[in-house]
Amino acid sequence: MTELELMNKGELHYFDDKEINELAFRAQELVEKYNSVPVNDEETRAELLKELLGKVGGWSAIKPPFHCDYGKFIEIGEGSFLNYDCIILDACKVKIGNHVFIGPRTCIYSATHPIDVSVRISGYDISKPVTICDNVWLGGNVIVNPGVTVGEGSIIGSGSVITKDIPPNVIAAGNPCQVIREITEEDKKYWEEKRDKYLKERKL
């Protein structure tokens, strides 16, 4: 098994590897191009994203500047939106579902390091996959740590540091991030009434 394969499977690997370095260099070139595209040239930006990422669904968008390690290990579903200045370290797979909203300056880390200092400084790394399920909203400046899954429909408050899995359909926040409450039918009713009132007043 190659060092790249070990890295992507979440196994201990040696980071100073030719194949890994070439993939990282390719990604940095594409990221630099992406971040320099004129603001009104959405078509070019969309094409660069398809080249950079492992998968990107229709109607998904990333506001520049954006940064990642390799790109090809990132999957983004349909209709998702990453705001300005997001960073994704994708040594392992980072899967972002459909209709996910990610606030500015959010960081998603799949890369980590060995606890033992002698192994760590010898050039060995490890990684763990990250999953952001469908319909999640991450507020600005959220940090998602390696190995974390954020359950479908959950909302994470700004500035939170997620160190463990978050269940579906909850509001969570803090450092470390903890569940505050469930998202309820009352929430759904309240926001649908607000929307309906808006549409009625504007006769839409």
C-alpha positions in Angstrom: 0.0 0.0 0.0 1.4 3.4 -0.9 1.8 6.3 1.5 -1.0 8.1 -0.2 -3.3 5.1 0.2 -2.4 4.8 3.9 -3.0 8.5 4.4 -6.5 8.3 2.8 -7.4 5.2 4.8 -6.6 6.9 8.0 -3.5 4.8 8.7 -0.1 6.0 10.0 1.9 7.2 7.0 5.1 9.2 6.2 4.2 12.6 5.0 7.3 13.4 2.9 6.3 11.3 0.0 6.6 12.1 -3.8 3.0 11.1 -4.7 1.5 13.0 -1.7 3.6 16.1 -2.5 2.7 16.1 -6.2 -1.0 15.9 -5.3 -0.6 18.7 -2.8 1.2 20.9 -5.3 -1.5 20.3 -8.0 -4.1 21.3 -5.4 -2.3 24.5 -4.5 -2.0 25.5 -8.1 -5.8 25.0 -8.6 -6.6 26.8 -5.4 -4.5 29.8 -6.4 -6.3 29.9 -9.7 -9.7 29.6 -8.0 -9.1 32.4 -5.6 -7.9 34.7 -8.3 -10.9 34.3 -10.6 -12.9 37.6 -11.1 -16.0 37.8 -8.9 -18.4 37.7 -11.8 -16.9 34.7 -13.6 -18.9 31.9 -11.9 -18.5 29.6 -14.8 -14.7 29.4 -14.6 -14.9 29.0 -10.8 -17.3 26.1 -11.1 -15.1 24.4 -13.7 -12.0 24.8 -11.4 -14.0 23.3 -8.5 -14.9 20.2 -10.5 -11.2 19.8 -11.3 -10.0 20.4 -7.8 -12.6 18.4 -5.7 -13.4 14.7 -5.7 -17.1 15.5 -6.2 -19.2 18.7 -6.3 -22.9 18.7 -6.8 -25.0 21.1 -8.8 -25.8 24.6 -7.4 -23.0 24.2 -4.8 -20.7 27.2 -4.3 -17.6 28.2 -2.4 -16.8 31.8 -1.8 -13.1 32.6 -2.2 -10.6 32.6 -0.6 -10.8 28.9 -0.1 -8.0 26.6 1.0 -7.5 22.8 1.1 -4.6 20.3 1.1 -5.5 17.9 -1.7 -9.0 18.6 -2.9 -9.7 15.2 -4.4 -10.7 13.8 -1.0 -13.4 16.4 -0.6 -17.0 15.6 -1.6 -19.7 18.2 -1.6 -23.4 17.4 -2.4 -26.1 19.4 -4.1 -27.0 23.0 -3.2 -24.3 23.4 -0.5 -22.6 26.7 0.3 -19.2 27.5 1.9 -18.7 31.1 2.8 -15.5 33.1 2.7 -12.2 31.9 4.0 -13.0 28.2 4.7 -10.1 25.8 5.2 -10.4 22.0 4.7 -7.5 19.7 5.5 -8.5 16.6 3.5 -5.8 14.0 4.2 -8.8 11.7 4.7 -12.2 11.9 3.1 -14.2 15.0 4.0 -17.8 14.5 3.0 -20.2 17.4 2.9 -23.8 16.5 2.2 -26.7 18.2 0.4 -27.9 21.7 1.3 -25.2 22.3 3.9 -24.4 25.9 4.9 -20.9 26.6 6.2 -20.1 30.0 7.7 -17.0 32.1 7.0 -13.7 31.1 8.4 -14.8 27.6 9.3 -12.1 25.0 9.5 -12.6 21.2 8.8 -9.6 19.1 9.8 -9.2 15.4 8.9 -5.4 15.6 9.5 -3.9 15.0 12.9 -0.6 13.8 14.4 0.6 10.9 16.7 0.5 11.7 20.4 4.0 10.3 21.0 6.5 13.1 20.3 9.2 10.8 18.9 6.9 9.4 16.3 5.4 12.8 15.5 8.7 14.6 14.9 10.0 11.7 12.8 7.6 12.8 10.0 4.6 10.5 10.5 1.0 11.6 10.3 -2.4 10.1 10.7 -5.9 11.2 9.6 -9.6 10.5 10.3 -12.6 11.1 8.0 -15.1 13.9 8.6 -18.8 13.8 7.6 -21.1 16.8 7.5 -24.5 15.3 6.8 -27.4 16.8 4.7 -29.0 20.1 5.8 -26.5 21.0 8.4 -25.6 24.6 9.2 -22.2 25.4 10.6 -21.9 29.0 11.9 -18.9 31.1 11.3 -15.5 30.2 12.8 -16.5 26.7 13.6 -13.7 24.1 14.0 -14.5 20.5 13.0 -11.9 18.1 14.4 -10.8 14.8 12.8 -13.1 11.8 12.9 -16.3 13.9 13.6 -19.7 13.4 12.1 -22.3 16.1 12.3 -25.8 14.6 12.1 -28.4 15.6 9.5 -30.3 18.8 10.1 -28.2 20.0 13.0 -27.1 23.6 13.6 -23.7 24.5 15.2 -23.2 27.9 16.8 -20.5 30.2 15.7 -17.1 29.7 17.3 -17.8 26.2 18.3 -15.1 23.5 18.5 -16.5 20.1 17.6 -14.5 17.3 19.2 -17.1 14.5 19.0 -20.1 13.4 16.9 -23.1 15.6 17.0 -26.5 13.8 16.7 -29.1 14.7 14.0 -31.6 17.6 14.4 -30.1 19.5 17.3 -28.7 22.9 18.1 -25.2 22.6 19.6 -22.5 25.1 20.5 -19.5 25.8 22.7 -15.9 24.6 23.2 -16.1 21.7 23.4 -19.3 21.7 21.3 -22.3 20.3 23.2 -26.0 19.8 22.5 -28.2 22.7 23.7 -31.5 21.4 22.6 -33.4 19.5 19.9 -34.9 21.1 16.8 -38.7 20.7 17.2 -41.9 20.8 15.2 -42.5 24.1 17.0 -39.4 25.5 15.3 -40.6 24.3 11.9 -44.1 25.8 12.5 -42.7 29.2 13.6 -40.4 29.6 10.6 -42.9 28.4 8.1 -45.4 30.9 9.4 -42.8 33.7 9.1 -42.2 32.7 5.5 -45.9 32.5 4.6 -46.5 35.9 6.1 -43.6 37.3 4.0 -45.0 35.8 0.8 -48.5 37.0 1.6 -47.5 40.6 2.3 -45.6 40.7 -1.0 -48.3 38.8 -2.9 -45.8 36.2 -4.2 
